[in-house]
Amino acid sequence: MNTLLFALIGALRSHRWLRFLGFAYILSSLGNGLTQVIIFGQLLHWHASPAALTLVYMLSMLPSFIGSIWGEVLCKKTSPLRILIFTELTGLFALGFPLYGLLHHNVPALLVVQCIEALLSGISYPALTLLFKRGLRHDELPAATAMETIIFASQVLLGTGLGVLLFGLIPPLHLLAIDALSFTASATLLVMSAPVFCKAAHPPTKAAPVRQESIWRDISPLQKRSMLLLPALAAVGSPAMALLPALAQEIRPEDSAGLALPLLFARSLGQLCGPLMLDVSKLQQYAFNNRLLLTCLSLFIGCYFLLPLSAENPYIGLVLIFCAHMASNIVFALGTFGILRNFPQTQVAIASAMSWRVQVLSATVFTGITSAMAQYFGAFYALYSLSLFSLGAVGVLLWFYRTTSINKVNLRVRK
């Protein structure tokens, strides 16, 4: 079976710029993960409230709405590779805020760096998508999906993994120093990849002009479905992911950090393993399979519902979180692949940025409601009620944009 992992290995052999890019973003993700460990670890050590912990998660998303708008505009004016280099250098300078927060016991400073990282993520996402579209052939796009999966998972898999091992053993300031080195190395590798990428990039493909303000009306039902998969995943996953540190507090109040940080590591390990096992030849078929998508989302929620079982045995919690995010990131990979495959190069940056913004809005709304409910009714009550509601809403959405409806619309258009 030709999985996404093998597709990525083949593309890495063929494209030197992709090797530079992959290594650069793995290093950058390592630094971002260390920053997350420092922020969550310190807040848990300072006994922050569940609302504050959930607010951290919300601040890691909301500014990226504005960032995606800036990224979309920048993609029309400059090279996507230059945009990525800019975001890495800006991320390096942003480390001054957690440095100040640690030295002065300042919680707002820790929250500011979350906002900046979210803003930079929004800027870089359409640029990264456009970079893959320009640099890879159509049959190599599954490799881009695998690379985005690795980038997405590396932040916690590497950064949190290293942070969990080192947090409490070495001062947080030393972790910030490692973080700064990772951003510096990442920016250097991206600069080195620039001349190689310019030789490999493909010219823009021709496509019918689409007015940015009315793109939703002009695109096909298939393209609409592709854009909605990631926002649907955000609606289902945001309550559980935002509540993970707070759930750890309720399960084990005497050692919440000792439980929450390993759970974050298991989360990212599952995010990495799930998508890479998908069959490349069946990705489009998987993306149309509503039963598969809903099964993955239901498995995700079910594992979180069983998380209280880890009160006695923490290893049960690690397995549950691993399985949950292995399932959820299958949906993530299919949504990412759909945008790359179903949009031409001239539209892919706009489509990815728009999907990102809807995803951020979806996650922000559900996270905000989650934060309020967790504060007044408890983390588990908020998890159970919102997760079931969002799963039902996504089921209705997928039914509306089911394969038969798309085929009927396309048939009418041909006639």
Solvent accessible surface area in square Angstrom, and as a share of the most:
residue,aa,sasa,rsa
1,M,155,0.69
2,N,83,0.42
3,T,10,0.06
4,L,0,0.00
5,L,60,0.30
6,F,119,0.50
7,A,22,0.17
8,L,5,0.03
9,I,65,0.33
10,G,33,0.32
11,A,4,0.03
12,L,46,0.23
13,R,193,0.70
14,S,74,0.48
15,H,22,0.10
16,R,131,0.48
17,W,3,0.01
18,L,0,0.00
19,R,107,0.39
20,F,29,0.12
21,L,1,0.01
22,G,4,0.04
23,F,112,0.47
24,A,0,0.00
25,Y,19,0.07
26,I,51,0.26
27,L,37,0.18
28,S,3,0.02
29,S,5,0.03
30,L,34,0.17
31,G,0,0.00
32,N,31,0.16
33,G,0,0.00
34,L,0,0.00
35,T,0,0.00
36,Q,24,0.11
37,V,1,0.00
38,I,0,0.00
39,I,0,0.00
40,F,15,0.06
41,G,0,0.00
42,Q,22,0.10
43,L,2,0.01
44,L,5,0.03
45,H,126,0.56
46,W,54,0.19
47,H,157,0.70
48,A,20,0.16
49,S,48,0.31
50,P,42,0.26
51,A,28,0.22
52,A,31,0.24
53,L,1,0.00
54,T,1,0.00
55,L,65,0.32
56,V,0,0.00
57,Y,32,0.12
58,M,35,0.15
59,L,33,0.16
60,S,35,0.22
61,M,26,0.12
62,L,73,0.36
63,P,24,0.15
64,S,2,0.01
65,F,57,0.24
66,I,87,0.44
67,G,0,0.00
68,S,0,0.00
69,I,70,0.36
70,W,126,0.44
71,G,0,0.00
72,E,2,0.01
73,V,60,0.35
74,L,60,0.30
75,C,9,0.05
76,K,119,0.50
77,K,157,0.67
78,T,42,0.24
79,S,39,0.25
80,P,0,0.00
81,L,7,0.03
82,R,173,0.63
83,I,3,0.02
84,L,0,0.00
85,I,30,0.15
86,F,108,0.45
87,T,6,0.03
88,E,9,0.04
89,L,77,0.38
90,T,40,0.23
91,G,3,0.03
92,L,41,0.20
93,F,160,0.67
94,A,6,0.04
95,L,15,0.07
96,G,39,0.37
97,F,86,0.36
98,P,0,0.00
99,L,80,0.40
100,Y,106,0.40
101,G,0,0.00
102,L,31,0.15
103,L,106,0.53
104,H,108,0.48
105,H,113,0.50
106,N,44,0.23
107,V,51,0.29
108,P,84,0.53
109,A,7,0.06
110,L,0,0.00
111,L,31,0.15
112,V,55,0.32
113,V,1,0.00
114,Q,2,0.01
115,C,38,0.23
116,I,36,0.18
117,E,24,0.11
118,A,3,0.02
119,L,41,0.21
120,L,15,0.08
121,S,47,0.30
122,G,0,0.00
123,I,4,0.02
124,S,17,0.11
125,Y,21,0.08
126,P,0,0.00
127,A,0,0.00
128,L,13,0.06
129,T,3,0.02
130,L,9,0.04
131,L,0,0.00
132,F,0,0.00
133,K,26,0.11
134,R,62,0.23
135,G,0,0.00
136,L,5,0.03
137,R,119,0.43
138,H,114,0.51
139,D,100,0.52
140,E,17,0.08
141,L,2,0.01
142,P,10,0.06
143,A,1,0.00
144,A,0,0.00
145,T,0,0.00
146,A,0,0.00
147,M,6,0.03
148,E,7,0.03
149,T,0,0.00
150,I,30,0.15
151,I,22,0.11
152,F,83,0.35
153,A,0,0.00
154,S,4,0.03
155,Q,51,0.23
156,V,12,0.07
157,L,28,0.14
158,L,66,0.33
159,G,0,0.00
160,T,1,0.01
161,G,11,0.10
162,L,57,0.28
163,G,0,0.00
164,V,43,0.25
165,L,123,0.61
166,L,40,0.20
167,F,47,0.20
168,G,71,0.68
169,L,141,0.70
170,I,52,0.26
171,P,67,0.42
172,P,39,0.24
173,L,66,0.33
174,H,103,0.46
175,L,0,0.00
176,L,11,0.06
177,A,56,0.43
178,I,55,0.28
179,D,0,0.00
180,A,31,0.24
181,L,127,0.63
182,S,7,0.05
183,F,9,0.04
184,T,66,0.38
185,A,39,0.30
186,S,0,0.00
187,A,7,0.05
188,T,71,0.41
189,L,25,0.13
190,L,0,0.00
191,V,83,0.47
192,M,94,0.42
193,S,2,0.01
194,A,31,0.24
195,P,81,0.51
196,V,31,0.18
197,F,10,0.04
198,C,98,0.59
199,K,179,0.76
200,A,32,0.25
201,A,37,0.29
202,H,72,0.32
203,P,105,0.66
204,P,86,0.54
205,T,71,0.41
206,K,204,0.86
207,A,41,0.32
208,A,75,0.58
209,P,135,0.85
210,V,37,0.21
211,R,138,0.50
212,Q,77,0.34
213,E,144,0.65
214,S,3,0.02
215,I,6,0.03
216,W,82,0.29
217,R,180,0.66
218,D,70,0.36
219,I,13,0.06
220,S,41,0.26
221,P,27,0.17
222,L,41,0.21
223,Q,27,0.12
224,K,37,0.16
225,R,7,0.03
226,S,6,0.04
227,M,4,0.02
228,L,31,0.16
229,L,7,0.03
230,L,1,0.01
231,P,8,0.05
232,A,7,0.06
233,L,20,0.10
234,A,11,0.08
235,A,11,0.08
236,V,0,0.00
237,G,4,0.04
238,S,2,0.02
239,P,0,0.00
240,A,1,0.00
241,M,37,0.16
242,A,1,0.01
243,L,0,0.00
244,L,0,0.00
245,P,5,0.03
246,A,1,0.01
247,L,0,0.00
248,A,0,0.00
249,Q,34,0.15
250,E,85,0.38
251,I,23,0.11
252,R,47,0.17
253,P,99,0.62
254,E,141,0.63
255,D,64,0.33
256,S,13,0.08
257,A,27,0.21
258,G,37,0.36
259,L,4,0.02
260,A,1,0.01
261,L,9,0.04
262,P,37,0.23
263,L,0,0.00
264,L,8,0.04
265,F,71,0.29
266,A,7,0.06
267,R,29,0.11
268,S,0,0.00
269,L,62,0.31
270,G,0,0.00
271,Q,6,0.02
272,L,33,0.16
273,C,42,0.25
274,G,5,0.05
275,P,0,0.00
276,L,13,0.07
277,M,110,0.49
278,L,17,0.08
279,D,15,0.08
280,V,26,0.15
281,S,96,0.62
282,K,88,0.37
283,L,1,0.00
284,Q,42,0.19
285,Q,113,0.50
286,Y,45,0.17
287,A,12,0.09
288,F,48,0.20
289,N,60,0.31
290,N,32,0.16
291,R,199,0.73
292,L,50,0.25
293,L,1,0.00
294,L,54,0.27
295,T,79,0.46
296,C,9,0.05
297,L,2,0.01
298,S,50,0.32
299,L,86,0.43
300,F,1,0.00
301,I,6,0.03
302,G,29,0.27
303,C,9,0.05
304,Y,0,0.00
305,F,49,0.21
306,L,92,0.46
307,L,0,0.00
308,P,52,0.33
309,L,102,0.51
310,S,0,0.00
311,A,48,0.37
312,E,162,0.73
313,N,62,0.32
314,P,43,0.27
315,Y,156,0.59
316,I,67,0.34
317,G,0,0.00
318,L,48,0.24
319,V,90,0.51
320,L,22,0.11
321,I,0,0.00
322,F,53,0.22
323,C,38,0.23
324,A,0,0.00
325,H,1,0.00
326,M,64,0.29
327,A,4,0.03
328,S,5,0.03
329,N,4,0.02
330,I,29,0.15
331,V,2,0.01
332,F,17,0.07
333,A,0,0.00
334,L,0,0.00
335,G,0,0.00
336,T,3,0.02
337,F,10,0.04
338,G,3,0.03
339,I,2,0.01
340,L,0,0.00
341,R,93,0.34
342,N,23,0.12
343,F,3,0.01
344,P,32,0.20
345,Q,9,0.04
346,T,73,0.43
347,Q,16,0.07
348,V,0,0.00
349,A,11,0.09
350,I,21,0.11
351,A,0,0.00
352,S,0,0.00
353,A,0,0.00
354,M,43,0.19
355,S,1,0.00
356,W,46,0.16
357,R,37,0.13
358,V,55,0.32
359,Q,40,0.18
360,V,7,0.04
361,L,85,0.42
362,S,21,0.13
363,A,4,0.03
364,T,19,0.11
365,V,84,0.49
366,F,28,0.12
367,T,0,0.00
368,G,27,0.26
369,I,77,0.39
370,T,0,0.00
371,S,16,0.11
372,A,52,0.40
373,M,37,0.16
374,A,5,0.04
375,Q,90,0.40
376,Y,174,0.66
377,F,135,0.56
378,G,23,0.22
379,A,1,0.01
380,F,33,0.14
381,Y,119,0.45
382,A,0,0.00
383,L,1,0.00
384,Y,80,0.30
385,S,45,0.29
386,L,15,0.08
387,S,0,0.00
388,L,104,0.52
389,F,134,0.56
390,S,0,0.00
391,L,34,0.17
392,G,42,0.41
393,A,49,0.38
394,V,5,0.03
395,G,18,0.17
396,V,103,0.59
397,L,53,0.27
398,L,6,0.03
399,W,153,0.54
400,F,123,0.51
401,Y,31,0.12
402,R,72,0.26
403,T,42,0.24
404,T,76,0.44
405,S,27,0.18
406,I,3,0.01
407,N,82,0.42
408,K,124,0.52
409,V,41,0.23
410,N,40,0.21
411,L,86,0.43
412,R,156,0.57
413,V,118,0.68
414,R,179,0.65
415,K,185,0.79
